[in-house]
Amino acid sequence: MLQTKTLIFGGGLTGLSTAYHLDKRAAARPELGDWLLIERDDRLGGLTRTEIIRGYHFDHTGHWLHLRHAEMKAFVNEVMGDDMLMVARKSRIWSHGVLTHFPFQQNLHGLPLDVVHECLMGAIESAIREAKAPIDASNFKDFCLQRFGKGITDRFMVPYNTKLWGCEPEEITADWCTRFLPKPNLSQITAGALGIVDDAAGYNAQFTYPRQGGIEAFASRIAGHLPARKVKLSTTPVAIDFARKQCTLSNGEVVQYEHLVSSIPLPELLKLATDLPVDVRDAAAKLRCTSLRYLNYGIKRPHVLDDIQWLYVPENKYPFYRIGSFSNAVASLAPPDSSSLYVEVANNMNPSDAEVKIAVRQFLREHGWLGDDSEVEVEEVRHIKYGYVIFDGPYFAAKERLLPYLRGQNVQSLGRYGAWVYASMEDALMDGYQFAQGL
């Protein structure tokens, strides 16, 4: 039987950060360096991975690293040094036949005048109503109506998020989005309607990204600090006895641990338990998540999407909700005079892969971003089983039962899918850092 102080499930950013910071603290407390990381794939990185096809680099959709915590800025600098770029965001929205700036609620200029009028009046009416008596918004649509008014809600928030989440906005709460959905005041909304653009609006006005190699270069650099003897690749946990603190691995080994840190999806972790109480199992069954379908495009044409790094597409006529360009952010991610792109589609959308491909090519042609089909050198579909956690009615009661139960078993379920939250890459890094600091 193997023994370790800290057993770590998953070699994505949460697991990598946990191991890295435990080793860093081991300089003062050697026992903290006693950890073992289990990763199902043949290399570390999790979803922070980059495919290279015919010279084009493709991350698993957009992985732009937004940093706001001083500890994480120091961590990234410590690992990457000058090999990270700071990139100013250039995102746009395609709506009502025009390109507008992001975020929609603060950049109405250029939209048809009747749409601008509807959105402005809705924002004014909402502000007056909220000043008199704030509404207790029980779902995401009501939250948007209260926060932005009817026009902005109907024209962007509802159609875009319906495509993103794969369900009606009335089914989900707004608890995921406060940080990610900036609320401009009336002065800012009016300024945006007049064409006064604030490119710094929102939480992601700039991001950092590796100079070469895609986002996996960052994950690989962290992994390079970890001793190979403490990492088991191509290995999965197959059963966990929480009471005995023992985990059986796919290679037949059994690990005795003191602490368990898991970044694998919360439902998958709970399926491994050999002694799970019935009410905990019932709570786990109530967790919902979207799956994600995305397409990688390598196009023999420079600056497809112009200089736009990602483009939101809220309208129902298109099956995809976002198109991004890796090479518009960092030119090294595509061969010379070419572009590498990704297209995101919720997996429960009805069009087939073939129909989505037709729609994407038509959309690019309409904007002059694609000529002859021979320019398309890569066109491949990928699937991610766990996409976006759905914050529906049963979500909170389920988590209030699950996470305290796990903590009582000395298990920390962390990261986007471990903690079952809507979170950024920085949040994943911070989870690992905070766990290490807490021991």
N, C-alpha and C positions, 0 to 999 in steps of 0.2 A: 504494500500500500504506500502510495506517495503521500507526503505531508507538506503542507505549505500554510503560511500564515494567511495569505490573501490569494484566493482563486478568482481569476478574472475571465468572464465569458465575453468574447467578441473583441476583434482587433481593429475596430473602427476608431474614430477619434476619441470616444469616451474611454475605451479600453487602453488605447495608446497613452492618453494623458494620465490615466490612473497609474499605469506601470512606470511611466517616465518620472512622475512626481514622487512616487514611492521610492524609487531608486535615488532620487535627488535628496530626499529626507534621510535616506539610509546613511549618508555621510555622518550625521549626528546620532542616528538611532539605527544601528545595523540590522535590527530585527525587521524593520520595515522593508528591507530589500528582499525579504523572503516572500516572493509571489510567483504565480504560475499563470500564464495567459493561454487560453484555449481559443483557437480560430478555425472555423470550418473550411475556409478557402486555403489555397496554397501560398498565399502571400497576405500580408497585413494591409489594412486600409479600409476594409468594409465598403461602404458606399462612396468613400473618398478615393475613388479609383479612376484611372484614365485608360481608355482603350486607344490603341494606335492602329489605324487601318489605312493602308496606302499613303502613309505620311500625314494623315489627318489625325488630330487628337480630339477625343471625345470623353468628357467626364460623364458621370451618370446624371445628366441634365446640369443645370447651372449650379456650380459650387463656388460661389463668391464669398470670401471670408470677410465678414464685417466685424470689426473689433471695437468694443467700447470700454472694456475693463482693463485697467492698467496692468493687472497681473497677466492677462492673456497677451497684451501687446508685448510685454517683456518676454513671455514664453516664446512667442512666434519669432521675435528678434533673436532670442538665444539659440533657437533651432535653425533658423534660416539666414540670419544676417542680411547681407545685401542681395540675397537671391530672391527676395520678394519685391514685387512692384506695388505701388499705391496707385490705384486706378480710379478716376472720377467716373461716376455712374452716368451712362447715357441710355436711358430707357424711355420708351414711348408707348402710346396706346393707339391702336387702330380701332376707331369707333365712328360710326355714321359717315364713313367714306373719307375720313381725314386722320392724319397723324397728329396727336396732341402729346404734350409733355406729361410725365408722371410726377405726382399722383393725380388721378382724374379730378378729384374733388377740389384741387387747387389750380387746375389748368384747363379751364373750360374754353379758352380762346381758340377760335378756329372751327369749333363745332357749329352746326347750323344754328341760326339765331333763335329759332323757336326752342331748340334744345337748351341753349344757354339761358334763355329767359325762364324756362321751366325749372332748371337747376338752381338759378339764383333765387327765384321766388320761393322754391321749396326750402332752401337754406335759411332764408329770412324768416319764413313762417316757423320753421323748426326752432330757430334761436329764440323767437318770441315765446313760443309755447314752452320751451325748456326753462326760460327765465321765470315764467309764471308758476309752473309746477312740473318738475322733472318726472318723466315717465319711467317706471320700472320695466326695462326691456327684458322680456323673458326669452327672446330668441334673436338670432342674428339679424333678421330682417327688421324687427322692431328697433333693435339697437342702431341700425343704419338710418332708419327713418328719424330717430331721435337725434342722431349725431350729425346727419348731413341733409336731411329733408327728402321729400318724395322724388324729386327729379334725379338727383345724384344716385339715390338708391335704385330707382327703376332703370336708369340708363346705364349704370355700370356695376354697382355693388351686387345686385341680385343676379344679373346674367353671368358675370364673371365668376362669382363664387359658386353658383350652381354648377358650372362646368368644372371648376376646380375640385369641389367636394363630392360631386356626383350625387347630390341630394338637394332637396329644397331647403332654402335658408331658414324656413320656419322649423326645421328639424334640429337645427344646431343652435347652441348658445353663442354668445360673443366673447366668452371668457378667454379664448385663444388669442384675440386680435388687438387688444388695447395698445400694446407696444408697436405692433406692425401696421396699424391703420391710423396714420396721423389725422388729427382733427384740426383743420385750419379755422381761424375765426372769420367773421364776415368780411373784414377788411382784406384778408388774404384771398378769400374766395373771389371777391370783387376784382382785386388786382389781377388774379389769374384769368378772369373772364375778359379783362382788357388787354391781356397779352404781356403782363409784367411777370416774367418767369422767375421763380426761385428754385434754382437747380439743386439747392442744398436741402430741400424739403424731404421729410421722411427719414427713417432710421438707416437707410442704406445709400446715402449720398456718395459714399466712396467705399471702396473695398480693396483688400490686398490679395495678391495672387502670385504664384511662382513665375519667375521669368521664363523658365523652360520646363517642359515635361508635363504640364497640366497639374491639376490639384493633387494627383497622387504623389508628385514630387515632395509635397509638404508632409503627407502621411509617411512616405518612405524615409524622410529625414528624421522624423521622430523615431520610427522603427529602428533606424540605424544606431540609435543610442541604447537599444535594449539587448541584453545578452541573449544569444540564440538558445542557450540551454534553458532559459526560463519561458520559452515560447514553444507551443505545440501547434503546428500547422496541420491542415487537412484532418482535423480532429473535432468531434462534437461531443457535448454532454448528452447522455442517453437516459440518465435517471439521477435524481437527487433525493437523498434522505435528509430532510431539514433537521430532524431531531438529532441524528447522529453526526450531522455536518459532513456527510460523505457524498461524493459525486462519482458515478461510473461513466467512463469515457468510451467513445466508439472503438478505441483500440483495445478495450478490455481492462484497462488500468482503473484503479479506484483511488480517488484523491481525498484525503482527510484535510479539511480546511478549518480556519478559525473565522475568517470573514469571506463572504462571497459578494463580488461586484459583478453585476450582470448588465450588459448593454444590448442583449438580444431582445427581440420583441416580447413584451410582458406576457402575452398569451402563450408564447412558445416556452418561456421559462416555467410557467405554472403547469404546463402539460408534462414537464419532466418530473414533477413532484410525485413521490411514491406514497405520501401520507397527507394529502391535501384535504382539509375539512370540506364538507359538502357545500357550505355556504360560500366559501372562498372560490370553489370551482364554479358555482353558479354565478358569482360576481364576475369572474373572468370571462364567462360566456357572453356577457353583455357588452364587452368592449368591441367597438367597431372601428374600421379603418378602410380607407380607399386603397385600391391598387393602382399602379401607375403604368401607363404605356408611353414610351417615348421613341422618337425616331432620330437617328443620326444621319446627317447629310454632309457629304463632302462635295463641294461645287467648284468647278474649275472657272472661277470668276472672282475677282477681288472685291472685298467690301460689300458682299451681299448683306442686305438690311442697311446699306449706307454705313454710317458710323454707330448704329444702334447696337447695344449689347444684348438687350432683351426687349421684346415687344409683347404687350398684353393684347389679347384678342377676345373681347367679351361677347361679341355678337353670335347668336345661335346659328347663323348660316355657316359658320366654320366649326369643324369638329374639334379643333385644337384650341387651347386657351393661352398658350404662350409659345413664342419662338425666340430662341436666343442664338447669339453668335459668339463662340469662344474666341475666334480669331479677331473679332472687332475689339475685344478686350486686350488680348495678347497675340500679336501677329504670328509668333512662333508656333501657334497651335494649328496652323494649316501650311501646306506647301506654298511657295511663292505664287502670287497672283491667283490665290484660291481662298475659299472660305469654309470653315467648319461650323456647322449649326446643329442645334437640337430643337425638337418640336415635342411639346408635352400634350398628352391626351389622357383624360380620365378613362380608366379601363372599362367603366360601365357605360361609356358612350357607345351608341349602336353601330356607327360605321366600322366596316372591316378595315384591316391594315391596308388593303389595296385601295379602298375608297379614301382613306386618310392621305395616302401618297398622292392620289390624283388631286385632292383638295389643296395640299401643300404646294404642289407644283403650279397649280392654277393661281394660287394666292401670290406666289413669288413672281410669276409672269405678269400679273396685273400691275405689279409695282415696278416692273422693269428690272427685277433682281434675278431673273432667269430667262435665258434665251432658248436655245435648242436643248432638247433632253440629253444630248451627248455631254453637256456640261456637268451633269449629275454623275459623279464618280463613285460616291458611296451613298447608299440609301438602305439603312438597316433598322429593324424594329427591335426594341428591347422592352422587357417587362420587369417591374419591381413589385413584389408581392405586397409589401407594406409601404404605402405612400403617405397619406395624411390621416392623422388620428381624427375621428369624428367626435366632436363635443356635443353629443346629443343628451337627451334627458337622463338616461340611466348612467351616464359617464361618471358623474361625481360620486354618487353613492357607491358605485363599483370600486372606484379608486380609493375611496375612504375606507373600504374594507380590505383591499388588496395590499396597498403599500405599507400600512402599519403592521399587517400580518407578517409581511416579509421582513420588515425591520426587526420584528420580534424574534425572527429566526436568524438574525445577524446577516441578513441579505439586503444589499442596497441595489435596487433596480434603477439604473441611471441612463441618461442620454435620451434622445428623441423617442425611441421606441421602448427603451427600458422603463422610463418614467411615464411613457404614454402621453406625450405633450406635443405641442407645436413649438419647435425650437430651432435655433440656428446652429451652425457649426461651432461658433464660439461657446454657446451654451453647453455643447457636448464636451468641449475641452475643459470648461469651467467645472463641470460635474466631476471629472476625474481629479482635477486639482483640489477641489474642496474635500473630496473623500480622503485624499492623501494627507491634507492638512489637518483633518479631524482625528486621525489616529494618534 
